[in-house]
Amino acid sequence: MTKTPRNPDTVHAPIAGYTHQIEVTGEPRWLVLSGQIGRRTSGEVPQDPVDQLAVALENVDAQLEAAGMGVADLVKVTLYLAGEFDTDRRREVLTKWSQGHRPCMTVLYVSALAAPEYHVEVDAWACR
């Protein structure tokens, strides 16, 4: 299996830590995650939206690890954000978490998530 990232010259350069497309060829093993929220195993949900993002990404890591995968196996990440977010802090958290890997990414602002205390949900696809 081969993952080939591309940023075609016919499209603007990525404006953050993502890749425009990743072609997967061969016989990959796919992992599709349900949306991961910023809730710790203790049940705690941080009030700060960027802290929730960090916890949601830790939950993505835990899901990947349970499947024998890691961040480098991600090919698509979608962030659903509700409320006010500090864009610089959000990008800082994502940059640290991604460890230089640049999956395809979509960021959406939505009016609400499953419960009022949630400000982040992270949907992800991985293959290995």
N, CA, C and O atoms as a printed pandas DataFrame, in Angstrom:
     atom_number atom_name residue_name chain_id  residue_number  x_coord  y_coord  z_coord
0              1         N          MET        A               1    0.840   -1.170    0.000
1              2        CA          MET        A               1    0.000    0.000    0.000
2              3         C          MET        A               1    0.888    1.237    0.000
3              4         O          MET        A               1    1.907    1.298    0.688
4              5         N          THR        A               2    0.476    2.209   -0.783
5              6        CA          THR        A               2    1.222    3.460   -0.874
6              7         C          THR        A               2    0.275    4.634   -0.667
7              8         O          THR        A               2   -0.829    4.655   -1.211
8              9         N          LYS        A               3    0.716    5.618    0.130
9             10        CA          LYS        A               3   -0.032    6.862    0.311
10            11         C          LYS        A               3    0.783    7.972   -0.341
11            12         O          LYS        A               3    1.919    8.234    0.056
12            13         N          THR        A               4    0.199    8.621   -1.340
13            14        CA          THR        A               4    0.897    9.669   -2.064
14            15         C          THR        A               4    0.229   11.014   -1.811
15            16         O          THR        A               4   -0.855   11.265   -2.338
16            17         N          PRO        A               5    0.853   11.894   -1.010
17            18        CA          PRO        A               5    0.285   13.227   -0.783
18            19         C          PRO        A               5    0.593   14.144   -1.965
19            20         O          PRO        A               5    1.668   14.072   -2.560
20            21         N          ARG        A               6   -0.367   15.006   -2.294
21            22        CA          ARG        A               6   -0.164   15.957   -3.396
22            23         C          ARG        A               6   -0.796   17.300   -3.072
23            24         O          ARG        A               6   -1.852   17.382   -2.445
24            25         N          ASN        A               7   -0.127   18.337   -3.513
25            26        CA          ASN        A               7   -0.654   19.700   -3.507
26            27         C          ASN        A               7   -0.477   20.226   -4.927
27            28         O          ASN        A               7    0.546   20.837   -5.234
28            29         N          PRO        A               8   -1.466   19.996   -5.803
29            30        CA          PRO        A               8   -1.308   20.390   -7.208
30            31         C          PRO        A               8   -1.021   21.880   -7.362
31            32         O          PRO        A               8   -1.547   22.706   -6.615
32            33         N          ASP        A               9   -0.186   22.211   -8.334
33            34        CA          ASP        A               9    0.140   23.610   -8.623
34            35         C          ASP        A               9   -1.068   24.382   -9.134
35            36         O          ASP        A               9   -1.061   25.613   -9.130
36            37         N          THR        A              10   -2.097   23.680   -9.571
37            38        CA          THR        A              10   -3.291   24.322  -10.122
38            39         C          THR        A              10   -4.282   24.739   -9.038
39            40         O          THR        A              10   -5.352   25.264   -9.344
40            41         N          VAL        A              11   -3.930   24.507   -7.775
41            42        CA          VAL        A              11   -4.750   24.888   -6.619
42            43         C          VAL        A              11   -3.841   25.669   -5.664
43            44         O          VAL        A              11   -2.634   25.433   -5.619
44            45         N          HIS        A              12   -4.425   26.596   -4.904
45            46        CA          HIS        A              12   -3.617   27.370   -3.944
46            47         C          HIS        A              12   -2.883   26.443   -2.981
47            48         O          HIS        A              12   -3.334   25.328   -2.721
48            49         N          ALA        A              13   -1.765   26.903   -2.459
49            50        CA          ALA        A              13   -1.005   26.127   -1.473
50            51         C          ALA        A              13   -1.825   25.996   -0.195
51            52         O          ALA        A              13   -2.607   26.893    0.118
52            53         N          PRO        A              14   -1.668   24.900    0.556
53            54        CA          PRO        A              14   -2.371   24.768    1.836
54            55         C          PRO        A              14   -2.069   25.959    2.745
55            56         O          PRO        A              14   -0.937   26.440    2.798
56            57         N          ILE        A              15   -3.086   26.424    3.454
57            58        CA          ILE        A              15   -2.907   27.598    4.323
58            59         C          ILE        A              15   -2.582   27.218    5.761
59            60         O          ILE        A              15   -2.429   28.093    6.613
60            61         N          ALA        A              16   -2.476   25.928    6.038
61            62        CA          ALA        A              16   -2.129   25.454    7.379
62            63         C          ALA        A              16   -1.515   24.061    7.243
63            64         O          ALA        A              16   -1.028   23.696    6.173
64            65         N          GLY        A              17   -1.538   23.288    8.324
65            66        CA          GLY        A              17   -0.891   21.979    8.351
66            67         C          GLY        A              17   -1.726   20.857    7.776
67            68         O          GLY        A              17   -2.132   19.952    8.505
68            69         N          TYR        A              18   -1.988   20.899    6.484
69            70        CA          TYR        A              18   -2.745   19.825    5.834
70            71         C          TYR        A              18   -2.231   19.648    4.421
71            72         O          TYR        A              18   -1.421   20.439    3.939
72            73         N          THR        A              19   -2.710   18.598    3.758
73            74        CA          THR        A              19   -2.394   18.307    2.364
74            75         C          THR        A              19   -3.707   18.300    1.590
75            76         O          THR        A              19   -4.730   17.848    2.103
76            77         N          HIS        A              20   -3.681   18.802    0.353
77            78        CA          HIS        A              20   -4.908   18.855   -0.439
78            79         C          HIS        A              20   -5.450   17.465   -0.785
79            80         O          HIS        A              20   -6.663   17.256   -0.763
80            81         N          GLN        A              21   -4.569   16.517   -1.103
81            82        CA          GLN        A              21   -5.061   15.182   -1.449
82            83         C          GLN        A              21   -4.031   14.129   -1.070
83            84         O          GLN        A              21   -2.826   14.378   -1.056
84            85         N          ILE        A              22   -4.548   12.941   -0.762
85            86        CA          ILE        A              22   -3.698   11.781   -0.518
86            87         C          ILE        A              22   -4.318   10.620   -1.269
87            88         O          ILE        A              22   -5.445   10.213   -0.985
88            89         N          GLU        A              23   -3.576   10.089   -2.228
89            90        CA          GLU        A              23   -4.053    8.933   -2.981
90            91         C          GLU        A              23   -3.555    7.665   -2.298
91            92         O          GLU        A              23   -2.367    7.543   -1.999
92            93         N          VAL        A              24   -4.459    6.727   -2.052
93            94        CA          VAL        A              24   -4.107    5.457   -1.424
94            95         C          VAL        A              24   -4.234    4.373   -2.488
95            96         O          VAL        A              24   -5.302    4.182   -3.070
96            97         N          THR        A              25   -3.126    3.659   -2.738
97            98        CA          THR        A              25   -3.141    2.568   -3.713
98            99         C          THR        A              25   -2.658    1.295   -3.030
99           100         O          THR        A              25   -1.996    1.348   -1.994
100          101         N          GLY        A              26   -2.990    0.166   -3.613
101          102        CA          GLY        A              26   -2.603   -1.107   -3.028
102          103         C          GLY        A              26   -3.724   -1.676   -2.185
103          104         O          GLY        A              26   -4.900   -1.463   -2.478
104          105         N          GLU        A              27   -3.362   -2.399   -1.141
105          106        CA          GLU        A              27   -4.355   -3.051   -0.288
106          107         C          GLU        A              27   -4.250   -2.535    1.138
107          108         O          GLU        A              27   -3.651   -3.198    1.985
108          109         N          PRO        A              28   -4.817   -1.371    1.423
109          110        CA          PRO        A              28   -4.731   -0.839    2.787
110          111         C          PRO        A              28   -5.761   -1.466    3.724
111          112         O          PRO        A              28   -6.779   -2.013    3.300
112          113         N          ARG        A              29   -5.455   -1.364    4.997
113          114        CA          ARG        A              29   -6.412   -1.679    6.059
114          115         C          ARG        A              29   -6.953   -0.336    6.519
115          116         O          ARG        A              29   -6.184    0.528    6.938
116          117         N          TRP        A              30   -8.274   -0.147    6.447
117          118        CA          TRP        A              30   -8.901    1.133    6.779
118          119         C          TRP        A              30   -9.426    1.146    8.203
119          120         O          TRP        A              30   -9.881    0.124    8.716
120          121         N          LEU        A              31   -9.363    2.302    8.836
121          122        CA          LEU        A              31   -9.952    2.537   10.150
122          123         C          LEU        A              31  -10.764    3.822   10.054
123          124         O          LEU        A              31  -10.236    4.870    9.682
124          125         N          VAL        A              32  -12.048    3.740   10.391
125          126        CA          VAL        A              32  -12.926    4.909   10.388
126          127         C          VAL        A              32  -13.353    5.161   11.826
127          128         O          VAL        A              32  -13.893    4.272   12.484
128          129         N          LEU        A              33  -13.111    6.379   12.315
129          130        CA          LEU        A              33  -13.455    6.714   13.691
130          131         C          LEU        A              33  -14.774    7.463   13.760
131          132         O          LEU        A              33  -15.075    8.295   12.904
132          133         N          SER        A              34  -15.552    7.161   14.779
133          134        CA          SER        A              34  -16.673    8.025   15.131
134          135         C          SER        A              34  -16.087    9.333   15.627
135          136         O          SER        A              34  -14.919    9.391   16.013
136          137         N          GLY        A              35  -16.890   10.377   15.617
137          138        CA          GLY        A              35  -16.414   11.667   16.102
138          139         C          GLY        A              35  -15.911   11.570   17.530
139          140         O          GLY        A              35  -16.613   11.068   18.407
140          141         N          GLN        A              36  -14.694   12.050   17.766
141          142        CA          GLN        A              36  -14.094   12.029   19.098
142          143         C          GLN        A              36  -14.269   13.405   19.729
143          144         O          GLN        A              36  -13.927   14.422   19.126
144          145         N          ILE        A              37  -14.795   13.427   20.929
145          146        CA          ILE        A              37  -15.064   14.679   21.628
146          147         C          ILE        A              37  -13.993   14.944   22.684
147          148         O          ILE        A              37  -13.171   14.075   22.974
148          149         N          GLY        A              38  -14.008   16.129   23.247
149          150        CA          GLY        A              38  -13.030   16.526   24.253
150          151         C          GLY        A              38  -13.437   16.095   25.648
151          152         O          GLY        A              38  -13.508   16.920   26.558
152          153         N          ARG        A              39  -13.702   14.822   25.823
153          154        CA          ARG        A              39  -14.108   14.251   27.121
154          155         C          ARG        A              39  -13.067   13.221   27.544
155          156         O          ARG        A              39  -12.745   12.297   26.797
156          157         N          ARG        A              40  -12.543   13.400   28.764
157          158        CA          ARG        A              40  -11.546   12.460   29.293
158          159         C          ARG        A              40  -12.233   11.187   29.781
159          160         O          ARG        A              40  -13.452   11.164   29.956
160          161         N          THR        A              41  -11.453   10.128   30.001
161          162        CA          THR        A              41  -12.028    8.873   30.502
162          163         C          THR        A              41  -12.680    9.065   31.863
163          164         O          THR        A              41  -13.574    8.305   32.234
164          165         N          SER        A              42  -12.241   10.076   32.610
165          166        CA          SER        A              42  -12.838   10.387   33.918
166          167         C          SER        A              42  -14.213   11.029   33.779
167          168         O          SER        A              42  -14.948   11.152   34.759
168          169         N          GLY        A              43  -14.562   11.444   32.547
169          170        CA          GLY        A              43  -15.823   12.134   32.315
170          171         C          GLY        A              43  -15.670   13.641   32.271
171          172         O          GLY        A              43  -16.607   14.348   31.901
172          173         N          GLU        A              44  -14.481   14.149   32.650
173          174        CA          GLU        A              44  -14.250   15.592   32.662
174          175         C          GLU        A              44  -14.218   16.141   31.234
175          176         O          GLU        A              44  -13.633   15.545   30.330
176          177         N          VAL        A              45  -14.867   17.298   31.062
177          178        CA          VAL        A              45  -14.847   18.028   29.795
178          179         C          VAL        A              45  -14.286   19.420   30.086
179          180         O          VAL        A              45  -14.948   20.213   30.756
180          181         N          PRO        A              46  -13.076   19.740   29.596
181          182        CA          PRO        A              46  -12.526   21.070   29.847
182          183         C          PRO        A              46  -13.460   22.158   29.314
183          184         O          PRO        A              46  -14.126   21.969   28.295
184          185         N          GLN        A              47  -13.503   23.273   29.996
185          186        CA          GLN        A              47  -14.355   24.375   29.537
186          187         C          GLN        A              47  -13.754   25.087   28.332
187          188         O          GLN        A              47  -14.482   25.505   27.433
188          189         N          ASP        A              48  -12.434   25.226   28.307
189          190        CA          ASP        A              48  -11.768   25.937   27.219
190          191         C          ASP        A              48  -11.849   25.120   25.923
191          192         O          ASP        A              48  -11.449   23.956   25.914
192          193         N          PRO        A              49  -12.356   25.700   24.835
193          194        CA          PRO        A              49  -12.491   24.960   23.579
194          195         C          PRO        A              49  -11.180   24.392   23.038
195          196         O          PRO        A              49  -11.171   23.283   22.505
196          197         N          VAL        A              50  -10.077   25.125   23.162
197          198        CA          VAL        A              50   -8.805   24.614   22.652
198          199         C          VAL        A              50   -8.306   23.460   23.516
199          200         O          VAL        A              50   -7.702   22.520   23.000
200          201         N          ASP        A              51   -8.551   23.518   24.822
201          202        CA          ASP        A              51   -8.220   22.386   25.690
202          203         C          ASP        A              51   -9.065   21.167   25.310
203          204         O          ASP        A              51   -8.578   20.037   25.335
204          205         N          GLN        A              52  -10.328   21.402   24.960
205          206        CA          GLN        A              52  -11.174   20.300   24.484
206          207         C          GLN        A              52  -10.603   19.686   23.216
207          208         O          GLN        A              52  -10.623   18.467   23.050
208          209         N          LEU        A              53  -10.092   20.533   22.313
209          210        CA          LEU        A              53   -9.478   20.022   21.090
210          211         C          LEU        A              53   -8.305   19.113   21.430
211          212         O          LEU        A              53   -8.172   18.036   20.848
212          213         N          ALA        A              54   -7.460   19.526   22.358
213          214        CA          ALA        A              54   -6.305   18.706   22.752
214          215         C          ALA        A              54   -6.765   17.352   23.295
215          216         O          ALA        A              54   -6.161   16.326   22.984
216          217         N          VAL        A              55   -7.822   17.341   24.099
217          218        CA          VAL        A              55   -8.345   16.082   24.651
218          219         C          VAL        A              55   -8.948   15.223   23.533
219          220         O          VAL        A              55   -8.734   14.011   23.503
220          221         N          ALA        A              56   -9.696   15.841   22.619
221          222        CA          ALA        A              56  -10.279   15.088   21.500
222          223         C          ALA        A              56   -9.180   14.445   20.663
223          224         O          ALA        A              56   -9.326   13.306   20.220
224          225         N          LEU        A              57   -8.091   15.157   20.444
225          226        CA          LEU        A              57   -6.966   14.594   19.686
226          227         C          LEU        A              57   -6.277   13.476   20.454
227          228         O          LEU        A              57   -5.816   12.508   19.850
228          229         N          GLU        A              58   -6.199   13.593   21.786
229          230        CA          GLU        A              58   -5.690   12.474   22.600
230          231         C          GLU        A              58   -6.581   11.258   22.421
231          232         O          GLU        A              58   -6.093   10.128   22.372
232          233         N          ASN        A              59   -7.895   11.485   22.324
233          234        CA          ASN        A              59   -8.824   10.379   22.109
234          235         C          ASN        A              59   -8.633    9.754   20.726
235          236         O          ASN        A              59   -8.738    8.536   20.577
236          237         N          VAL        A              60   -8.355   10.575   19.721
237          238        CA          VAL        A              60   -8.034   10.045   18.395
238          239         C          VAL        A              60   -6.781    9.178   18.495
239          240         O          VAL        A              60   -6.745    8.073   17.954
240          241         N          ASP        A              61   -5.757    9.674   19.184
241          242        CA          ASP        A              61   -4.528    8.886   19.382
242          243         C          ASP        A              61   -4.830    7.533   20.019
243          244         O          ASP        A              61   -4.304    6.507   19.587
244          245         N          ALA        A              62   -5.677    7.532   21.046
245          246        CA          ALA        A              62   -6.016    6.289   21.742
246          247         C          ALA        A              62   -6.744    5.319   20.808
247          248         O          ALA        A              62   -6.508    4.111   20.852
248          249         N          GLN        A              63   -7.624    5.851   19.971
249          250        CA          GLN        A              63   -8.332    5.002   19.004
250          251         C          GLN        A              63   -7.358    4.410   17.989
251          252         O          GLN        A              63   -7.432    3.225   17.665
252          253         N          LEU        A              64   -6.444    5.242   17.491
253          254        CA          LEU        A              64   -5.442    4.759   16.541
254          255         C          LEU        A              64   -4.572    3.679   17.175
255          256         O          LEU        A              64   -4.324    2.635   16.571
256          257         N          GLU        A              65   -4.114    3.936   18.392
257          258        CA          GLU        A              65   -3.258    2.970   19.088
258          259         C          GLU        A              65   -3.977    1.636   19.290
259          260         O          GLU        A              65   -3.370    0.575   19.145
260          261         N          ALA        A              66   -5.261    1.688   19.623
261          262        CA          ALA        A              66   -6.031    0.454   19.829
262          263         C          ALA        A              66   -6.112   -0.385   18.554
263          264         O          ALA        A              66   -6.313   -1.598   18.613
264          265         N          ALA        A              67   -5.953    0.269   17.404
265          266        CA          ALA        A              67   -5.985   -0.434   16.119
266          267         C          ALA        A              67   -4.587   -0.695   15.566
267          268         O          ALA        A              67   -4.443   -1.142   14.428
268          269         N          GLY        A              68   -3.546   -0.415   16.373
269          270        CA          GLY        A              68   -2.178   -0.624   15.907
270          271         C          GLY        A              68   -1.743    0.403   14.880
271          272         O          GLY        A              68   -0.919    0.110   14.014
272          273         N          MET        A              69   -2.290    1.601   14.970
273          274        CA          MET        A              69   -1.955    2.674   14.038
274          275         C          MET        A              69   -1.484    3.903   14.800
275          276         O          MET        A              69   -1.492    3.930   16.031
276          277         N          GLY        A              70   -1.073    4.921   14.047
277          278        CA          GLY        A              70   -0.644    6.179   14.650
278          279         C          GLY        A              70   -1.043    7.351   13.779
279          280         O          GLY        A              70   -1.689    7.178   12.746
280          281         N          VAL        A              71   -0.658    8.534   14.197
281          282        CA          VAL        A              71   -1.012    9.768   13.487
282          283         C          VAL        A              71   -0.578    9.706   12.019
283          284         O          VAL        A              71   -1.292   10.205   11.149
284          285         N          ALA        A              72    0.564    9.111   11.735
285          286        CA          ALA        A              72    1.069    9.041   10.358
286          287         C          ALA        A              72    0.171    8.212    9.447
287          288         O          ALA        A              72    0.308    8.281    8.226
288          289         N          ASP        A              73   -0.745    7.429   10.014
289          290        CA          ASP        A              73   -1.669    6.624    9.218
290          291         C          ASP        A              73   -2.934    7.389    8.842
291          292         O          ASP        A              73   -3.730    6.898    8.041
292          293         N          LEU        A              74   -3.133    8.572    9.401
293          294        CA          LEU        A              74   -4.323    9.361    9.091
294          295         C          LEU        A              74   -4.263    9.883    7.660
295          296         O          LEU        A              74   -3.224   10.353    7.198
296          297         N          VAL        A              75   -5.400    9.789    6.966
297          298        CA          VAL        A              75   -5.488   10.358    5.628
298          299         C          VAL        A              75   -6.529   11.471    5.567
299          300         O          VAL        A              75   -6.456   12.317    4.677
300          301         N          LYS        A              76   -7.490   11.497    6.480
301          302        CA          LYS        A              76   -8.527   12.537    6.467
302          303         C          LYS        A              76   -8.957   12.844    7.892
303          304         O          LYS        A              76   -9.281   11.939    8.661
304          305         N          VAL        A              77   -8.958   14.124    8.240
305          306        CA          VAL        A              77   -9.403   14.587    9.553
306          307         C          VAL        A              77  -10.399   15.722    9.324
307          308         O          VAL        A              77  -10.138   16.640    8.547
308          309         N          THR        A              78  -11.538   15.651   10.006
309          310        CA          THR        A              78  -12.521   16.732    9.958
310          311         C          THR        A              78  -12.737   17.244   11.371
311          312         O          THR        A              78  -13.032   16.474   12.285
312          313         N          LEU        A              79  -12.586   18.560   11.543
313          314        CA          LEU        A              79  -12.834   19.195   12.833
314          315         C          LEU        A              79  -14.178   19.903   12.774
315          316         O          LEU        A              79  -14.427   20.710   11.879
316          317         N          TYR        A              80  -15.035   19.596   13.725
317          318        CA          TYR        A              80  -16.302   20.305   13.900
318          319         C          TYR        A              80  -16.135   21.173   15.141
319          320         O          TYR        A              80  -15.911   20.658   16.236
320          321         N          LEU        A              81  -16.242   22.477   14.973
321          322        CA          LEU        A              81  -16.005   23.418   16.062
322          323         C          LEU        A              81  -17.271   24.232   16.314
323          324         O          LEU        A              81  -17.896   24.732   15.378
324          325         N          ALA        A              82  -17.640   24.359   17.588
325          326        CA          ALA        A              82  -18.805   25.160   17.973
326          327         C          ALA        A              82  -18.349   26.242   18.940
327          328         O          ALA        A              82  -17.708   25.939   19.946
328          329         N          GLY        A              83  -18.667   27.495   18.654
329          330        CA          GLY        A              83  -18.294   28.594   19.536
330          331         C          GLY        A              83  -17.026   29.282   19.097
331          332         O          GLY        A              83  -16.522   29.066   17.995
332          333         N          GLU        A              84  -16.518   30.122   19.989
333          334        CA          GLU        A              84  -15.322   30.924   19.725
334          335         C          GLU        A              84  -14.055   30.089   19.916
335          336         O          GLU        A              84  -13.933   29.336   20.883
336          337         N          PHE        A              85  -13.118   30.235   18.981
337          338        CA          PHE        A              85  -11.836   29.540   19.061
338          339         C          PHE        A              85  -10.711   30.505   18.772
339          340         O          PHE        A              85  -10.824   31.355   17.889
340          341         N          ASP        A              86   -9.634   30.377   19.509
341          342        CA          ASP        A              86   -8.420   31.124   19.230
342          343         C          ASP        A              86   -7.704   30.366   18.104
343          344         O          ASP        A              86   -7.156   29.286   18.329
344          345         N          THR        A              87   -7.712   30.932   16.903
345          346        CA          THR        A              87   -7.154   30.256   15.733
346          347         C          THR        A              87   -5.682   29.914   15.911
347          348         O          THR        A              87   -5.261   28.816   15.548
348          349         N          ASP        A              88   -4.893   30.827   16.461
349          350        CA          ASP        A              88   -3.464   30.554   16.648
350          351         C          ASP        A              88   -3.242   29.391   17.609
351          352         O          ASP        A              88   -2.418   28.517   17.343
352          353         N          ARG        A              89   -3.970   29.375   18.721
353          354        CA          ARG        A              89   -3.832   28.262   19.684
354          355         C          ARG        A              89   -4.309   26.956   19.058
355          356         O          ARG        A              89   -3.698   25.909   19.271
356          357         N          ARG        A              90   -5.393   27.007   18.289
357          358        CA          ARG        A              90   -5.905   25.799   17.623
358          359         C          ARG        A              90   -4.839   25.236   16.698
359          360         O          ARG        A              90   -4.568   24.035   16.718
360          361         N          ARG        A              91   -4.239   26.091   15.893
361          362        CA          ARG        A              91   -3.194   25.621   14.966
362          363         C          ARG        A              91   -1.977   25.097   15.724
363          364         O          ARG        A              91   -1.357   24.122   15.302
364          365         N          GLU        A              92   -1.637   25.732   16.830
365          366        CA          GLU        A              92   -0.503   25.272   17.642
366          367         C          GLU        A              92   -0.755   23.856   18.172
367          368         O          GLU        A              92    0.131   23.003   18.108
368          369         N          VAL        A              93   -1.946   23.609   18.689
369          370        CA          VAL        A              93   -2.300   22.277   19.199
370          371         C          VAL        A              93   -2.262   21.254   18.068
371          372         O          VAL        A              93   -1.724   20.161   18.242
372          373         N          LEU        A              94   -2.822   21.595   16.923
373          374        CA          LEU        A              94   -2.828   20.669   15.790
374          375         C          LEU        A              94   -1.424   20.387   15.272
375          376         O          LEU        A              94   -1.107   19.249   14.926
376          377         N          THR        A              95   -0.586   21.409   15.217
377          378        CA          THR        A              95    0.782   21.236   14.730
378          379         C          THR        A              95    1.576   20.315   15.651
379          380         O          THR        A              95    2.279   19.419   15.184
380          381         N          LYS        A              96    1.463   20.534   16.948
381          382        CA          LYS        A              96    2.159   19.678   17.917
382          383         C          LYS        A              96    1.665   18.243   17.814
383          384         O          LYS        A              96    2.466   17.308   17.807
384          385         N          TRP        A              97    0.345   18.062   17.734
385          386        CA          TRP        A              97   -0.253   16.728   17.688
386          387         C          TRP        A              97    0.136   15.972   16.421
387          388         O          TRP        A              97    0.430   14.778   16.485
388          389         N          SER        A              98    0.142   16.643   15.276
389          390        CA          SER        A              98    0.355   15.956   13.997
390          391         C          SER        A              98    1.805   15.540   13.759
391          392         O          SER        A              98    2.073   14.745   12.859
392          393         N          GLN        A              99    2.742   16.061   14.546
393          394        CA          GLN        A              99    4.153   15.656   14.467
394          395         C          GLN        A              99    4.717   15.759   13.051
395          396         O          GLN        A              99    5.521   14.926   12.634
396          397         N          GLY        A             100    4.292   16.782   12.317
397          398        CA          GLY        A             100    4.785   16.975   10.954
398          399         C          GLY        A             100    3.990   16.261    9.883
399          400         O          GLY        A             100    4.189   16.525    8.697
400          401         N          HIS        A             101    3.092   15.361   10.264
401          402        CA          HIS        A             101    2.233   14.678    9.292
402          403         C          HIS        A             101    1.137   15.653    8.856
403          404         O          HIS        A             101    0.618   16.412    9.676
404          405         N          ARG        A             102    0.793   15.634    7.594
405          406        CA          ARG        A             102   -0.199   16.567    7.068
406          407         C          ARG        A             102   -1.310   15.801    6.349
407          408         O          ARG        A             102   -1.280   15.685    5.124
408          409         N          PRO        A             103   -2.297   15.271    7.098
409          410        CA          PRO        A             103   -3.413   14.584    6.448
410          411         C          PRO        A             103   -4.299   15.596    5.727
411          412         O          PRO        A             103   -4.161   16.802    5.934
412          413         N          CYS        A             104   -5.194   15.118    4.894
413          414        CA          CYS        A             104   -6.226   15.986    4.347
414          415         C          CYS        A             104   -7.067   16.451    5.534
415          416         O          CYS        A             104   -7.300   15.682    6.467
416          417         N          MET        A             105   -7.523   17.701    5.504
417          418        CA          MET        A             105   -8.236   18.228    6.670
418          419         C          MET        A             105   -9.325   19.203    6.241
419          420         O          MET        A             105   -9.150   19.996    5.315
420          421         N          THR        A             106  -10.458   19.122    6.941
421          422        CA          THR        A             106  -11.547   20.074    6.781
422          423         C          THR        A             106  -11.895   20.607    8.157
423          424         O          THR        A             106  -11.990   19.841    9.116
424          425         N          VAL        A             107  -12.085   21.921    8.261
425          426        CA          VAL        A             107  -12.479   22.554    9.514
426          427         C          VAL        A             107  -13.830   23.219    9.286
427          428         O          VAL        A             107  -13.981   24.066    8.406
428          429         N          LEU        A             108  -14.810   22.820   10.094
429          430        CA          LEU        A             108  -16.162   23.351    9.982
430          431         C          LEU        A             108  -16.582   23.998   11.286
431          432         O          LEU        A             108  -16.360   23.440   12.361
432          433         N          TYR        A             109  -17.185   25.169   11.199
433          434        CA          TYR        A             109  -17.828   25.774   12.361
434          435         C          TYR        A             109  -19.303   25.446   12.271
435          436         O          TYR        A             109  -19.953   25.702   11.256
436          437         N          VAL        A             110  -19.829   24.870   13.359
437          438        CA          VAL        A             110  -21.229   24.470   13.411
438          439         C          VAL        A             110  -21.911   25.194   14.566
439          440         O          VAL        A             110  -21.244   25.717   15.458
440          441         N          SER        A             111  -23.243   25.223   14.547
441          442        CA          SER        A             111  -23.958   25.951   15.597
442          443         C          SER        A             111  -23.942   25.213   16.926
443          444         O          SER        A             111  -23.967   25.851   17.979
444          445         N          ALA        A             112  -23.900   23.887   16.904
445          446        CA          ALA        A             112  -23.890   23.118   18.155
446          447         C          ALA        A             112  -23.462   21.685   17.871
447          448         O          ALA        A             112  -23.517   21.212   16.736
448          449         N          LEU        A             113  -23.033   21.007   18.936
449          450        CA          LEU        A             113  -22.697   19.584   18.859
450          451         C          LEU        A             113  -23.691   18.811   19.732
451          452         O          LEU        A             113  -24.754   19.339   20.059
452          453         N          ALA        A             114  -23.370   17.588   20.110
453          454        CA          ALA        A             114  -24.320   16.697   20.781
454          455         C          ALA        A             114  -24.835   17.201   22.126
455          456         O          ALA        A             114  -25.954   16.871   22.520
456          457         N          ALA        A             115  -24.038   17.992   22.830
457          458        CA          ALA        A             115  -24.451   18.553   24.121
458          459         C          ALA        A             115  -23.805   19.929   24.253
459          460         O          ALA        A             115  -22.753   20.179   23.665
460          461         N          PRO        A             116  -24.430   20.826   25.023
461          462        CA          PRO        A             116  -23.929   22.209   25.104
462          463         C          PRO        A             116  -22.488   22.352   25.586
463          464         O          PRO        A             116  -21.821   23.322   25.226
464          465         N          GLU        A             117  -21.985   21.401   26.398
465          466        CA          GLU        A             117  -20.622   21.522   26.915
466          467         C          GLU        A             117  -19.550   21.174   25.877
467          468         O          GLU        A             117  -18.370   21.449   26.092
468          469         N          TYR        A             118  -19.951   20.578   24.768
469          470        CA          TYR        A             118  -18.978   20.180   23.752
470          471         C          TYR        A             118  -18.770   21.285   22.732
471          472         O          TYR        A             118  -19.721   21.844   22.187
472          473         N          HIS        A             119  -17.481   21.588   22.485
473          474        CA          HIS        A             119  -17.114   22.604   21.502
474          475         C          HIS        A             119  -16.322   22.011   20.338
475          476         O          HIS        A             119  -16.037   22.704   19.361
476          477         N          VAL        A             120  -15.966   20.716   20.443
477          478        CA          VAL        A             120  -15.103   20.079   19.440
478          479         C          VAL        A             120  -15.561   18.650   19.201
479          480         O          VAL        A             120  -15.929   17.932   20.131
480          481         N          GLU        A             121  -15.532   18.253   17.931
481          482        CA          GLU        A             121  -15.658   16.847   17.570
482          483         C          GLU        A             121  -14.696   16.615   16.413
483          484         O          GLU        A             121  -14.649   17.404   15.469
484          485         N          VAL        A             122  -13.926   15.525   16.489
485          486        CA          VAL        A             122  -12.916   15.222   15.479
486          487         C          VAL        A             122  -13.262   13.888   14.822
487          488         O          VAL        A             122  -13.335   12.852   15.484
488          489         N          ASP        A             123  -13.470   13.934   13.522
489          490        CA          ASP        A             123  -13.786   12.768   12.722
490          491         C          ASP        A             123  -12.522   12.410   11.946
491          492         O          ASP        A             123  -11.871   13.301   11.402
492          493         N          ALA        A             124  -12.159   11.134   11.881
493          494        CA          ALA        A             124  -10.899   10.781   11.213
494          495         C          ALA        A             124  -10.981    9.446   10.481
495          496         O          ALA        A             124  -11.699    8.528   10.877
496          497         N          TRP        A             125  -10.220    9.382    9.406
497          498        CA          TRP        A             125  -10.032    8.144    8.616
498          499         C          TRP        A             125   -8.538    7.866    8.556
499          500         O          TRP        A             125   -7.733    8.769    8.331
500          501         N          ALA        A             126   -8.180    6.601    8.760
501          502        CA          ALA        A             126   -6.781    6.193    8.685
502          503         C          ALA        A             126   -6.663    4.936    7.847
503          504         O          ALA        A             126   -7.628    4.187    7.703
504          505         N          CYS        A             127   -5.494    4.706    7.299
505          506        CA          CYS        A             127   -5.242    3.450    6.594
506          507         C          CYS        A             127   -3.795    3.062    6.778
507          508         O          CYS        A             127   -2.918    3.906    6.965
508          509         N          ARG        A             128   -3.566    1.756    6.720
509          510        CA          ARG        A             128   -2.203    1.236    6.868
510          511         C          ARG        A             128   -2.087    0.018    5.976
511          512         O          ARG        A             128   -1.028   -0.607    5.920
